């Protein structure tokens, strides 16, 4: 459902310019030049990425938080942010190849009716990347991916936990298990999530599309800053929110309900 926004976001971040500089303009340009099928580019890789990377980064949050408490880190916002930062970094490092394949598929420009690159096959793209760069090629852009995931997860899970428990429950005396409390906290977390993760996301897109690996994340970051100023790191924010905003809200609210159903306490 959200894959079209992901395609638009990637085009905003990679190409910009007249065709891909804005949110609605990018939709029109893709539809006009590639047809409606282009909005599903990389959808298979996206689903696989969510089933792996997202499961790990969200699933590891509580165990990591427990281990940090055992190791002596006191309860509080710092614990929650550190736990989510680590869980996001671990998930991104493990599943970088899937993210790389997704970005390559979604960045590919084509004519209307043309066959998708590599037939849309995740394995074919991965095989091409492997032939060109070996195993290290599959982990191209890992540093940018890890930074993005760490910031995204700490903003998503850590901010949600802080807003919900430290503000809404303790300060405003709202019911911790109420869906309205979960909705309010997840709405705030969704804005923090997209804003915190967008700068490294722009860099990640550029690095993963740098087939010749001519420069690293810092080099691409400097090119973005020099060409577009600080605002260049917010390219694709609207498209990113259209994808990550609902994802954050729905995921967090579902997790809370599932935890209640299986007898666990809410976040």
C-alpha positions as CSV (number, residue, x, y, z in Angstrom):
1,X,0.0,0.0,0.0
2,X,2.8,2.5,0.9
3,X,5.2,1.4,-1.8
4,X,4.3,4.2,-4.2
5,X,5.4,6.7,-1.6
6,X,8.6,4.9,-1.2
7,X,9.3,5.1,-5.0
8,X,8.5,8.8,-5.0
9,X,10.8,9.3,-1.9
10,X,13.7,7.5,-3.6
11,X,13.3,9.6,-6.8
12,X,13.2,12.8,-4.8
13,X,16.4,11.9,-3.0
14,X,18.3,10.5,-6.0
15,X,17.3,12.8,-8.8
16,X,15.4,15.9,-7.7
17,X,15.3,18.5,-10.4
18,X,12.3,19.6,-12.4
19,X,10.7,16.1,-12.6
20,X,11.5,14.8,-9.2
21,X,12.0,17.8,-7.0
22,X,8.5,17.8,-5.4
23,X,6.0,15.4,-4.0
24,X,3.1,15.8,-6.4
25,X,5.4,16.6,-9.4
26,X,7.2,13.3,-8.9
27,X,3.9,11.4,-8.9
28,X,3.0,13.0,-12.2
29,X,6.4,12.5,-13.7
30,X,6.5,8.8,-12.8
31,X,2.9,8.2,-14.1
32,X,3.6,10.0,-17.3
33,X,7.0,8.5,-18.2
34,X,6.7,5.0,-16.7
35,X,3.1,4.2,-16.2
36,X,1.2,3.1,-13.0
37,X,3.2,-0.1,-12.7
38,X,6.3,1.9,-11.7
39,X,4.7,2.6,-8.3
40,X,5.1,-1.0,-7.4
41,X,8.8,-1.2,-8.3
42,X,10.7,-2.9,-5.5
43,X,7.5,-4.0,-3.7
44,X,8.7,-7.6,-3.3
45,X,12.0,-6.4,-1.7
46,X,10.0,-3.9,0.5
47,X,7.8,-6.7,1.9
48,X,10.8,-8.9,2.5
49,X,12.6,-6.0,4.2
50,X,9.7,-5.3,6.5
51,X,9.4,-9.0,7.4
52,X,13.1,-9.2,8.4
53,X,14.7,-5.9,9.3
54,X,11.6,-4.3,10.9
55,X,10.9,-7.5,12.9
56,X,14.4,-7.5,14.3
57,X,14.6,-3.9,15.1
58,X,11.2,-3.9,16.9
59,X,11.6,-7.4,18.4
60,X,15.1,-6.7,19.9
61,X,14.0,-3.5,21.6
62,X,12.7,-5.0,24.9
63,X,15.5,-7.7,25.3
64,X,18.2,-5.1,24.7
65,X,16.5,-2.7,27.2
66,X,16.3,-5.6,29.8
67,X,20.0,-6.3,29.3
68,X,21.0,-2.7,29.7
69,X,19.0,-2.5,33.0
70,X,20.8,-5.6,34.2
71,X,24.1,-4.1,33.2
72,X,23.4,-1.1,35.4
73,X,21.9,1.6,33.2
74,X,19.1,3.3,35.2
75,X,15.5,3.5,34.0
76,X,14.7,6.7,32.1
77,X,14.6,8.3,28.6
78,X,18.3,7.5,28.0
79,X,17.7,3.8,28.5
80,X,14.8,3.8,26.1
81,X,16.7,5.8,23.4
82,X,19.8,3.7,23.7
83,X,17.9,0.4,23.5
84,X,16.0,1.5,20.4
85,X,19.2,2.9,18.8
86,X,21.0,-0.4,19.2
87,X,18.0,-2.5,18.0
88,X,17.7,-0.4,14.9
89,X,21.4,-0.6,14.1
90,X,21.5,-4.4,14.5
91,X,18.5,-4.9,12.2
92,X,19.9,-2.6,9.5
93,X,23.4,-4.2,9.5
94,X,21.9,-7.7,9.2
95,X,19.6,-7.0,6.3
96,X,21.4,-4.3,4.3
97,X,21.4,-6.4,1.1
98,X,17.6,-6.4,0.9
99,X,17.6,-2.6,1.4
100,X,20.2,-2.2,-1.4
101,X,18.1,-4.3,-3.8
102,X,15.0,-2.3,-3.0
103,X,16.7,1.0,-3.6
104,X,18.2,-0.2,-6.9
105,X,14.8,-1.4,-8.2
106,X,12.9,1.8,-7.2
107,X,15.5,4.1,-8.6
108,X,15.5,2.5,-12.1
109,X,13.9,4.8,-14.8
110,X,12.0,3.0,-17.6
111,X,9.6,3.7,-20.4
112,X,5.8,3.0,-20.1
113,X,5.1,-0.7,-20.6
114,X,8.8,-1.7,-20.4
115,X,9.6,-4.8,-18.4
116,X,10.8,-4.0,-14.9
117,X,14.6,-4.2,-14.4
118,X,15.7,-7.8,-13.9
119,X,12.1,-8.8,-14.2
120,X,11.5,-7.3,-10.8
121,X,13.4,-10.2,-9.3
122,X,15.1,-9.6,-5.9
123,X,17.4,-12.5,-6.5
124,X,18.5,-11.3,-9.9
125,X,19.4,-7.9,-8.7
126,X,21.3,-9.4,-5.7
127,X,23.2,-11.7,-8.1
128,X,24.2,-8.8,-10.3
129,X,25.4,-6.8,-7.3
130,X,27.4,-9.8,-6.1
131,X,29.0,-10.4,-9.5
132,X,30.1,-6.8,-9.6
133,X,31.3,-6.3,-6.0
134,X,31.3,-9.6,-4.3
135,X,29.9,-9.9,-0.7
136,X,31.1,-6.4,0.2
137,X,29.0,-5.0,-2.6
138,X,25.9,-6.3,-0.9
139,X,26.7,-4.3,2.1
140,X,27.4,-1.1,0.3
141,X,26.0,1.9,2.2
142,X,25.8,-0.1,5.5
143,X,27.2,2.8,7.6
144,X,24.5,5.2,6.3
145,X,21.8,2.4,6.6
146,X,22.8,1.7,10.2
147,X,22.8,5.4,11.1
148,X,19.4,5.9,9.5
149,X,17.9,2.8,11.2
150,X,19.4,3.7,14.6
151,X,18.0,7.2,14.5
152,X,14.7,6.0,13.0
153,X,14.2,3.3,15.7
154,X,15.3,5.5,18.6
155,X,12.9,8.2,17.3
156,X,10.1,5.7,16.7
157,X,10.3,3.3,19.7
158,X,12.3,5.5,22.1
159,X,10.3,8.6,21.5
160,X,7.0,6.7,21.7
161,X,8.1,5.1,25.0
162,X,9.1,8.5,26.4
163,X,6.1,10.4,25.2
164,X,3.6,7.7,26.3
165,X,5.0,6.8,29.7
166,X,7.0,9.8,30.9
167,X,4.6,12.5,29.6
168,X,1.1,11.2,28.9
169,X,0.9,8.6,31.7
170,X,3.1,10.1,34.5
171,X,2.5,13.8,33.9
172,X,-1.0,13.9,32.4
173,X,-2.3,10.8,34.2
174,X,-3.7,9.1,31.0
175,X,-4.5,5.4,31.0
176,X,-1.4,3.5,29.8
177,X,-3.4,0.7,28.1
178,X,-6.0,3.1,26.4
179,X,-5.9,3.2,22.5
180,X,-6.2,7.0,22.7
181,X,-3.0,7.2,24.7
182,X,-1.2,4.9,22.1
183,X,-2.6,7.0,19.2
184,X,-1.4,10.3,20.7
185,X,2.1,9.0,21.5
186,X,2.5,7.3,18.1
187,X,1.4,10.5,16.2
188,X,4.1,12.5,17.9
189,X,6.6,9.7,17.4
190,X,5.8,9.5,13.7
191,X,6.9,13.1,13.1
192,X,10.1,12.6,15.1
193,X,10.8,9.3,13.2
194,X,10.6,10.8,9.7
195,X,12.5,14.0,10.6
196,X,15.4,12.2,12.4
197,X,15.8,9.5,9.7
198,X,15.5,11.6,6.6
199,X,19.1,13.1,6.4
200,X,20.9,9.7,6.6
201,X,18.1,8.3,4.3
202,X,19.1,10.8,1.6
203,X,22.7,9.8,1.9
204,X,21.9,6.1,2.0
205,X,19.9,6.4,-1.3
206,X,22.9,8.1,-3.0
207,X,25.4,5.6,-1.7
208,X,23.4,2.6,-2.7
209,X,22.9,3.9,-6.2
210,X,26.6,4.7,-6.6
211,X,27.4,1.6,-8.6
212,X,31.0,2.4,-9.1
213,X,31.4,3.1,-5.4
214,X,33.3,6.3,-6.3
215,X,32.7,7.9,-2.9
216,X,31.5,7.0,0.6
217,X,28.7,8.3,2.8
218,X,30.7,11.4,4.0
219,X,31.5,12.3,0.4
220,X,27.9,12.0,-0.7
221,X,26.8,14.1,2.4
222,X,29.3,16.8,1.4
223,X,28.0,16.8,-2.2
224,X,24.4,17.2,-1.0
225,X,25.4,20.0,1.4
226,X,27.4,21.8,-1.2
227,X,24.8,21.5,-4.0
228,X,21.6,22.0,-2.0
229,X,22.5,23.3,1.5
230,X,21.0,21.8,4.7
231,X,17.6,21.6,3.0
232,X,19.0,18.9,0.7
233,X,18.9,16.5,3.6
234,X,15.2,16.8,3.8
235,X,14.5,15.8,0.2
236,X,11.6,13.4,0.1
237,X,10.3,14.2,3.6
238,X,6.7,14.4,2.5
239,X,6.8,11.1,0.6
240,X,8.7,9.5,3.5
241,X,6.0,10.7,6.0
242,X,3.2,9.3,3.8
243,X,5.0,5.9,4.1
244,X,6.6,6.0,7.6
245,X,3.9,8.0,9.3
246,X,1.0,5.5,8.9
247,X,3.6,2.6,9.4
248,X,4.7,4.0,12.7
249,X,1.2,4.7,14.0
250,X,-0.3,1.4,12.9
251,X,2.7,-0.7,14.0
252,X,2.9,0.8,17.5
253,X,-0.8,0.5,18.1
254,X,-0.9,-3.1,16.8
255,X,2.1,-4.1,18.9
256,X,0.4,-2.6,22.0
257,X,-2.8,-4.6,21.3
258,X,-0.9,-7.9,20.6
259,X,1.1,-7.4,23.8
260,X,-2.2,-7.1,25.8
261,X,-3.6,-10.2,24.1
262,X,-0.6,-12.4,25.0
263,X,-0.6,-11.1,28.6
264,X,2.4,-8.8,28.4
265,X,2.5,-5.2,29.7
266,X,2.2,-2.4,27.2
267,X,5.4,-0.5,26.2
